[in-house]
Amino acid sequence: MFNFHGAGGMGGMGGMGGGEPANTTAFYETLGVAKTADAKDIKRAYRKAAMKHHPDKGGDAEKFKEITKAYEVLQDPDKRELYDKYGEKGLEGGGGGGAEDIFSSMFGGGGRGGRRGTRQRKGKDVLFRLKVTLEDLYNGATKKLRLKKQVVCAPCKGKGGSNVVTCTACRGQGVQMKVRQIGPGMLQQVQVACSSCAGQGETVGEKCKVCRGAKTKKTTKTLEVHVEKGMKNGSKITFRQESDEAPGVIAGDVIVALEVEEHPHFKREGNQLFFTKTISLREALTGASVRLQQLDKRVLVAASEGNGVISPGQIMCIKDEGMPLKSNPTQRGNLYIEFKIKFPTASELKEGSAKTLKKVLPAPLLGKEDTDDMEDCFLESVDMEMEQRIWKDEARRAKGGSEQYDDDEDEGHGHGPQAQQCQAQ
């Protein structure tokens, strides 16, 4: 747990409550870096430690908080300078830039030492949608995301320049209260941006040549998005504090949401995979051998059991060939194969095949006995789309003829000439 101490009772910063030397190495030890480490080394160490101890990955929540707290201090030049001089207590109540309650700003906790006015707010999170394939979710993948963001200007440390002084007109608030008349004897007090400092709360004597007084500058950064095996559509990957930076504000997070593209052959439901296989009538009757390429490029070959007949729409299963489980990628769901039967055309049957098939296949389901009410008919092949167009044309002509009636689409809606006659009566 973090230990926060009140600022009261402290004398000069050198004493820090009793002459005991301040510990200025604990945060470096937490991240596993030397005191001479630069910003890149600190960020790299933080990412490695955070990935290892993140609660979502089974790590210890308290250890993760300690790592994040150490990084929050060491990645900020001003806070790091205070820590290197006075240790953790220097961040809470004394000289330099004043105390900040790191725990409260990061996790919404109630540390005792921080003052309300010095708590940092967090910037807005940014959501990106990243398209991935089913193969990416089966095998795992690393994608690169180029991110355009603004960062605090390093040369001026986000101050905008030199000779920065607090605006005397608004006393550093950036706003002023104005009174205006909105009617006879009626006044209204409104808050407006300070005209002296343009709402900044301070004035800059000489603007920074890099950011030109803007305090931030644009940059491009490449993020490596690690797609883990078994992730799903909508799974989110969070890059903490990688959003836009601003002075005095903790950067928001970059959240990457996965968007899975439709696969031409496989369908996914949870951890199960579904594949549709078309086989010939011969295979359906005498046994089929299924050959398909799995999402990791392996070629699976499986044969139906014995000489069993495969019916149209029948589903068979290959165990443990579905999607990997995110909680344990060594385990997988199942792969289900639905069979469709392709019947031969008349031209594909050899002469005399019909006689042979009649001898081999079971007898027809229709009865053989003739009756007086039997009538010979013919079965004709049709194009159903053409048939439907014919039906609509016939219905349209019928509605325009002398005999008026409503079809199923107009039933109960009172349209057509017949409805008009009823209204005229």
N, C-alpha and C positions, 0 to 999 in steps of 0.2 A: 504494500500500500504506500501511497505517497504521504509524506509528512509535511504539512504546511504550518508555518508558524506566524503568529501575528507580528506586526511591525513595531508595536509598542514596546517601550523599554529599551530600545537599541540606542546606543550612543553613536559615535563616529563609525564610519564604515570599516575602519581598520580594526576596531575591537570586535565588532559583530557579536556582542553579547557575551563577554567574559574572557576574551583573549585567546580562546581556543582557535587554532588555525583552521581556515575554511578548506573544505574538501573541493578541489577544483579539477578532479580527475574522474569522479564517479560516472559522469555522463559519457566520457570518452570510453571508459571501461565497459559500460553498458552496450555501446555500439561496437566495441572491439577495434577501436582505432587509436592512433597516437594523437597527442595534443597538437602535433604539427600537421595533422591531416588537413587537406584542402577541402573545399565544398564538394567536389566530385567524389572524393573518397568517403566523405560522410554520407552523402546520398546513397552511394553504392552499398555501404555497410548497412544503412537503414533498410533498404529494400530487401537485402538478403535476410536480415534478422526478422523483419516484419513478415515476410513470406513463411519463415520457419515457425514463428510463434503466433500467427494470426488465429484467433478463436475459431474462425470458419474452417480452418484446416486442422483443428484438433489441438491447437496450441493453448498456452496458459494466458488467460485474459489479463491478469495483473502484470505478467512479464511484457505483454504486448503494450500495455499502457506505459510502462517504464521506458521501453524502447522509443515509443512515440514522443514521450515527454523530452527525452534526451535529444532526439532529432529536432524537435521544435525549437530548442534553445540553440543548438550548435549550428543549425542552418541559417540562423539570423545573425549577421555580423555584430549588431549592437548588443544583442542578448549574450552572444558568445564572449564578447569583450567583458561584460559585467561578470559573467560566470567565471572567466579565467582569473579575474581579480578577487572576487568576493565569494565565489561558490554559489550554491543554490539560494542562500539567504539574500544575496545581492539582487536577485530577481524579484524579491518579494516586497521589500519595504524601504530600501535605502537609496543611495546616491545613483548618479548616472541618469538613466531615463525613467526611474520609478519602477514599481513592481507590476507584474502581470500574472494573473492567475491562469497558468497554462492549462491546468487540469480542467478548469471550468470552461475555457474557450474551446477545448478539444472535445470534451465528453459531456459537458453540461453538468458537471459535478458542483459541489459546494465547498471548495477550498476555503480555509479560514483566512489565509494571509492576503489574498488579492483584494485590491480596492475596486469598487464598482466602476469608477471612471476609466480604469486602465485595461479593462477586459477587451480583447480583440473580437471583432465580429468576423464571421466566415463569409467568403464570397460565394457566388452562385455556382452550383454544379452544372456541368455541361454533359449532355447526352449525345452519344454517337451511335448510329446503327451500322453494324459491320456485317456484310453479307458473307456467309460461309456455306460450304457444301456439306452434304451428308458424309462424304469421305473425310472431311476435316473433323467432324464430330466422332467418327469411328476410329480414326488413327491418331487424333491430336494434331495440332498444327500451331505454327507461329506466324502471325500476320503483323505487318508493319503499318502503322497509322501515323500519317504526317499531320501534325497539329500546329496551327498558327495561334499564337497566344501573346499576351503582353506580360512583360516581366518588369520588376522594379529595376530602375536604372542603377547599375553598379557604381559608376564613377561618382555620382552624387548621393548614393545610398537612398534614393527615393525622395530626396529633399527638394529636387528641382534646381538646385544651384547653391551658391554660397551667400553668406550674409542673410540667412533666412530669419526673419523676426516675426513675432506674433502680431497680428493686425490689432492696432489699438482701437479701431472703430467698432469692431465686433467682439474684441477680447478673445480672439481665436475661435469663436463659435462658427464663423462663416455665414451667420445670418443676423439680421437685425429686426427689431419689432417696429412697425410703422402704424400710425393711427390715421385712418381715413374716414371721412364723413360719407355715410351711405344714405342719409336723409336728414330732414330737419330735426336737429337735436339728437341724431343717432350717429354714434361713432363705432367704428369696428377696428380692432387691433389685429393686424396680419403680420405674418413672418415672411420676410423677403431675403433674398441673397444679398450679402454685404457688397455694396458697390465699390468699396475701397480695395477689397482683396478678391473680388469676383467669386465670393463664396468659398475661398480656399482656407480662410482662417489665418493666413500668414502672407507675408510679402517676401519676394526673393530679390536680393540686391543684384546679383549677377547670375543669369540663367546658365544652366549646365549646357555645354556645347554638344553633348551627346543626345540628350532627350529634349533640349531646348525648353526646359522648364516644365515639361509634361510629367516628370517623375517616373514615367514608365516608357518602355520602348517595345516594338514588335519583334518577335523572333519566331523561328520555326523549329519544332522539335519532333523527333520520330519516336513514337512509342511502340514497343514490342508487345503485342497482344498474344498471350499464351492461351490457346484454345485447348482445354483439357478433354480427354476422352470421356464420352458419355454426356457431355453438356447438351442442352436442349435449345430449341428455338425460344428466344427471350432471355436466356441466361445472361447475367450481367457480370462484367469484369470491371473493378474499380481501381483507378489510379489516383491515389490520394494526393491532394494539393497540387495537381497538375493543370488546373484551370488558370484563368487570368489572375495575375498578381496585381496588388495595389498597395501603396504604403499604409501601414497600420492595419491591414486586413489579412487574415489567413486565407490563402488561396483555396477555392472550391475544388471539388473532385471532378475528374473526367471519368464518366461512366460509359462503358462500351456494352451495348446490347446486341446479342447475336441474332441475325436474321437468316434463317436457313432457306436456301434455294431448293425448289422442287427437283427431285431426282427422276430421271427418265424411266428407271426400272424398279427401284425400291421405294416402299412406303414404310414410314415409321409410326409406331404407336407405343409410346412409353419406351421400354427397352426391347420391344419385339420388332422384327423386320418382316415385311411381306413382299413376296415376289410372285408375279404372274408368269406362268410358263405355258406356251402353246405347244401341244404335241399332236401327232397324226392319229387317225383312227386306228391304224395298225398298232401304234404304241399303246393306245388306250386299251386295246383288247388283249395284247400279248405281253405287256410290260414295257415300262419306259425307263430310260436312263437320262437323268437331268444333269446338265453341264452348265454352270454359270460362274461368272467372275465376281468374287466377293469384293467388298469395298476396299480391302487392303491389297487387291490385285491377285489374291490367291484364286485358283480355279477349283471349284468344288464339283465333284462328280458323285452322284448318288443314284442308285437304282431302286425302283419300286419293289416291294417284297414279293417274291414268288412270281406267279403268273396272274396276280390279281388284276381285275378289270378296274380301270380308272374312269370314273364318271365325270361328266362336265361339271365344273365348279367344285370338284372334290379338293380338299386341302390336306396336305401332308406337312410334316415338320422335320427340320434338321435341328437337333438339340445344340444349344450353346453356340449358335452362329448368328445371334442377334446383336444388338448394340451393347457395347461395354457399359457396365454400371459405373457411374461417376464416383460413387463411394468406394468401389473396388474394381478397377479396370480389368483385373484378371478374370472377372466373372462376366458372363454375357447372357442376354436373353436368348430367345429362340428365333429361328428363321422359318417362316411359314410359306409354303408354296401352293398357290392355287392353280389348278390345271384347267386349261381351255382346250377343247378338242377341235381340230381342223378336219372337217369331213372332205373326202375326195370329190372332185367334180366328175361329171359324166365322162369327160374326155380322158380323165386319168385312169379310169377303170378299163382293164383289158377285156377283149371280147371273150365272152364265156365266164367272166368273173362273177356275174350276177347269179348264174346257176350254181357255181361253187359256193358262194356265200349263203344261198338259200339252203344248201345242204348242211352247212356248218353252223349257221346262226340259229337261235331259237325261232319257233314258229311265230307268225304274226299274232297280235293281240286280238284282231277282229275275228268274229266267228266265221265259219266256213259255210254254214247252211244258208240256202237261198230262201227268201220269203216273197209273197205276192206283192208287198209294198216296196220292194227294193227298186232303185232307179240308178242307172249308170250316170256318173258325172266325171269331170276331168279336173285334175289339179294343175294349176298354171303358176309359174313363177312370176312374181310381181316386184316392182320397185315401190316400197312403202311410202317414200317421199312423194312420188308421183301420184300414188293412190290418194294420199291426204289432200293434195292440191285439187284433185278431181272432186273429192267430197266437198271441199269448200266452194268450188265453182258451182256445183249442183245446188248447194244450200243457198248461195247468193242468187241464182236464177229463180229458185223456188220462192224466195221472199219478194222478188219483183214481179211475180205472176199474178193471176187472178185469185188464186187461193193463197191467202195470207196466213202465215204462222210464224211463231218465234222459234229460233233454234235454241240450243242449250245455253249459248252465251248471252242471249237477250232475255231469257226467261225472267219475268217479274220486274223488268225495268221499264215497261210501258213505251218502248220504241216502236216505230213502223206505222204504216197506214192504219192497221187494225186498231191500235191504241187511239189514234186520232178520231176514228169513227165513234169510239166509245165516249170520248169527251164531248162530241158534238150532239149526242142524244139528249 
